[in-house]
């Protein structure tokens, strides 16, 4: 595909690396051929790079597949996922899921990103419901607006919650920033 067709969200292969376009800009001065500058994220390493192409350059389009999966469990080293259509199980090293592991609960539905059989990562729902397993006691008289205390969730993730949240309460947590979002119904 022509580099002129690169848009945010487009995936491509360049120098044997797999990238997704984050930003794209085009510039042309005088008689020179136009230049396409792309800010891209390497899907294998997570590194962000800026690549400048001349207008006539070509890159190979990468076909990324997203599959609905169910998180089953982890054994400390690997996370086990199941394809909900074929029931095939896949394992991913937990070292590649450092952030995501804070929100992974048995049975959680996620999306797995796959390129030609290579697992690139997973996408979590925007918000997940998790149970509080430990919570500090609220101090009597501490009623300042927005007062919070530390709590530990069933996944081991520690967050700040309002004073009324106690052990056993199921709360909603944002997977984007890892913060308390509300009480589950």
C-alpha positions in Angstrom: 0.0 0.0 0.0 1.1 3.6 -0.6 2.3 5.6 2.4 -0.1 8.3 1.3 -2.9 5.9 2.4 -1.6 5.6 6.0 -4.2 6.8 8.5 -4.5 6.6 12.3 -5.3 3.0 13.2 -3.8 1.5 10.0 -1.4 -1.4 10.7 1.6 -2.0 8.4 4.9 -3.8 8.2 8.1 -1.8 7.8 11.6 -3.1 8.2 10.2 -6.5 9.5 8.4 -4.7 12.3 4.7 -4.4 12.9 3.3 -0.9 13.5 0.0 0.8 14.0 -0.3 4.5 12.9 -1.0 6.9 15.8 -0.6 10.2 13.9 0.1 11.0 10.3 1.0 14.3 8.5 1.9 15.2 5.0 4.2 18.1 3.9 5.4 19.4 0.5 7.7 22.2 -0.2 8.4 23.7 -3.6 9.4 21.2 -6.3 10.3 18.5 -3.8 8.3 15.4 -3.6 5.9 15.3 -0.6 6.9 13.7 2.7 4.7 11.6 4.9 5.5 11.6 8.6 4.0 8.9 10.7 4.0 8.5 14.5 3.6 4.8 15.0 3.6 2.3 17.8 5.5 -1.0 17.4 2.9 -3.7 18.2 5.5 -6.2 19.4 7.6 -3.9 21.7 5.2 -1.1 22.5 7.8 1.5 21.5 6.6 4.7 19.7 8.6 5.9 16.7 8.4 8.6 14.1 9.1 7.5 10.5 9.3 9.8 7.5 8.6 8.4 4.0 8.8 10.1 0.6 5.4 10.3 -1.1 6.0 7.4 -3.5 7.1 4.9 -0.9 5.2 1.7 -0.2 4.7 -0.5 2.9 3.0 -3.8 3.4 -0.4 -3.7 5.0 -0.7 -5.9 8.0 -3.9 -7.8 8.6 -4.5 -7.8 12.3 -7.2 -10.1 13.6 -9.2 -9.5 16.8 -10.8 -12.5 18.5 -13.3 -12.7 21.3 -11.7 -14.7 24.1 -12.5 -15.7 27.7 -9.8 -15.4 30.4 -9.6 -18.7 32.2 -6.8 -18.5 34.8 -3.1 -18.0 35.2 -0.5 -20.3 36.8 1.9 -17.5 37.8 3.9 -17.8 34.6 1.2 -17.9 31.8 -2.3 -16.6 31.3 -4.7 -19.1 29.7 -7.4 -17.8 27.3 -10.1 -19.7 25.4 -11.5 -18.8 22.0 -15.2 -18.7 22.5 -16.0 -20.0 19.1 -13.5 -22.9 18.7 -12.8 -23.6 22.4 -9.1 -23.6 21.5 -6.9 -22.6 24.5 -4.0 -20.2 24.1 -1.4 -19.2 26.7 0.3 -15.8 27.0 3.3 -15.1 29.3 2.1 -13.0 32.3 5.2 -10.8 31.7 3.4 -9.4 28.6 0.3 -8.6 30.6 1.6 -6.6 33.5 -1.1 -3.9 33.4 -3.9 -6.1 32.3 -3.2 -8.7 35.1 -4.5 -6.2 37.6 -8.0 -6.6 36.2 -8.1 -10.2 34.9 -10.8 -12.2 36.7 -11.7 -15.8 35.8 -14.4 -15.8 33.1 -13.7 -12.2 31.9 -14.5 -11.6 28.2 -11.6 -9.9 26.4 -10.4 -9.3 22.9 -7.1 -10.8 21.7 -5.1 -9.1 19.0 -3.4 -11.6 16.6 -1.1 -11.3 13.6 -0.6 -14.4 11.6 -0.8 -16.7 14.6 1.4 -14.4 16.8 -0.4 -13.0 19.9 0.3 -9.3 20.1 -1.8 -8.5 23.2 -5.2 -8.3 24.7 -7.8 -5.5 25.1 -9.9 -5.4 28.3 -13.4 -4.0 28.6 -13.5 -0.3 29.6 -14.7 -1.2 33.1 -14.7 -4.4 35.2 -16.4 -5.5 38.4 -14.1 -6.6 41.1 -14.6 -7.6 44.8 -12.8 -5.8 47.6 -10.9 -8.3 49.7 -9.1 -5.9 52.1 -10.0 -2.4 53.1 -8.7 0.0 55.7 -11.2 1.1 58.4 -12.7 4.6 58.0 -11.7 7.0 60.7 -14.7 8.3 62.7 -15.3 12.0 61.9 -13.2 11.9 58.7 -16.0 13.2 56.5 -14.1 15.7 54.3 -15.4 15.8 50.8 -14.1 13.0 48.6 -12.2 11.2 51.5 -10.7 7.9 50.4 -8.9 4.9 51.8 -6.8 2.1 50.4 -8.4 -1.2 49.4 -7.1 -4.4 47.8 -9.1 -6.1 45.1 -9.6 -9.8 44.4 -6.8 -9.6 41.7 -4.3 -8.1 44.2 -4.5 -4.6 42.7 -4.5 -1.9 45.3 -6.6 1.2 44.7 -8.1 4.2 46.6 -11.9 3.9 47.2 -14.5 6.1 49.1 -14.9 5.5 52.8 -18.2 3.6 52.5 -16.6 0.7 50.6 -16.0 -2.3 52.8 -14.6 -5.9 52.4 -16.9 -7.9 50.2 -18.2 -4.9 48.3 -18.2 -5.3 44.5 -17.0 -2.2 42.8 -16.5 -1.0 39.2 -12.9 -0.2 38.2 -11.7 1.6 35.1 -9.2 -0.5 33.2 -7.7 2.6 31.5 -6.4 4.2 34.7 -7.1 1.6 37.3 -9.2 3.9 39.5 -12.5 3.4 41.3 -15.5 4.2 39.1 -18.5 3.3 41.1 -20.4 0.6 43.1 -21.7 -2.4 41.2 -25.4 -3.1 41.3 
